[in-house]
């Protein structure tokens, strides 16, 4: 049998077309224009077709750096929210033939170790939460096509930014509480230098400042129930009018506030209203159930991945922030008592 069972190589194509292997590589990689003639390109394509030549994609991927793999960089995966972001991102990636490598940036121990000798060699692009920006620099992921989640669109490192409309969420909370008649507020703020938390604080302050007779106290805390408990206890013991509404940056912080209020013999919502952000399972497990801003984590992950795929394809990602929704439950009511 004359037909050789070994796979035809680019050298075979070069011989058949009477050109160099470099020319074959240029033509089949679609980089030939202005470097070889149209006639030569045609000859190479025909020779490749006749020989049944298929480029070795694995070798080509290594050279071109297209492994159809993207890195998702998030804060530690202890939060239900980022688990949802991963689920949404991985679903869209899989539909498009991409794999997702998850890189949780450990909290409080500095940048994590680089999981790849060189991120650029192993990955096509990076999707990263602004809360894990330190890790990004450590793995040199900022040198790859990058889409940022939850990040300042004006000063973003990335080719695109995908955001939840967190400013609108803060406005919805403020308007709801002001509408109930609250004037004295305590903001339990996440002590994380991140754009999303700066936006929440600014919007809340601006909204309250527009209404006469309001006061706003801010207590910063690490993103833990214990931290929020301690911060709320200190703030509630401070002199001045007692806040009748406590606005928390996160549902987990609200759980700490519930504990602090109960220790002081205050009832929710009769004495004090409490709100959160995220709408994780915990929000409905608290008693009373927590009024909170629902963030669609899976949709956030999906939109982020779609934006990254668009960047990789040279397309412009979809514009516009993802809407958020205030979910009213039993933890908010008009202020009671004197």
C-alpha angles and dihedrals in degrees: 000000000000096000112098115230093210117097114263110251131211086257089061090050091048091052093047092049094040094236137111123274088245089060091051089051092051094048097045091043088052093238098112101101110118091008105068129019124264089244093053091048090052091050092051092049091050093048090050091049093047092049093044089236116179118187113241098252096194092056091042092050091054091052096043095037092234105135093149088239127124131190122230111202115195136155115269109313093238089108123085088215096065091043085061091048089053093048092053094044094047092049093055092042092053092049087057097044095256128130123217124221111200119218114185110196106222114235122240099001100088125250115343123243117277105262091204130046084233120003090204093061095051103036142057098202148342133239109195140179113228087231088069098045093125092061089052093063092044093058093039087239088142088075092063129073099289137193118189125213121208094003140135104272092208098054100030123146089209136088086238140008126216117198141177112230090255093158089060089049091056090047092051091052093047093046092048093051095041088049090055088055102258116152105162113068138183117198114204097202127195109245093225121118094231133134094234092059093044089054092050093051094046096047093047092049093046093049093049094044089060090063119071119237098025125134127196126195120186126207119184121213141170113258094268136105090235091050093051091047091055094043092049093047091053093046094047091051092053119106121258132060113337112246113248093195129045116198113199127197091220140017092245090058089051089058089058090048091053088056093048093050093048091050088056092049093248120145126224119252098355095066102014133017119215131198133186141188129235105035094230118169089271091068092068092039093061118091113257093028112251127256102223146157109260113223115192099225096180093050088048090055092045094051091046093053092045089053091051092049088050091052090049089051093047092247127131112254121237112278129223135065122271111256119243128204134216109229111204116214137152101293097081129065138139112295111271132207128022 
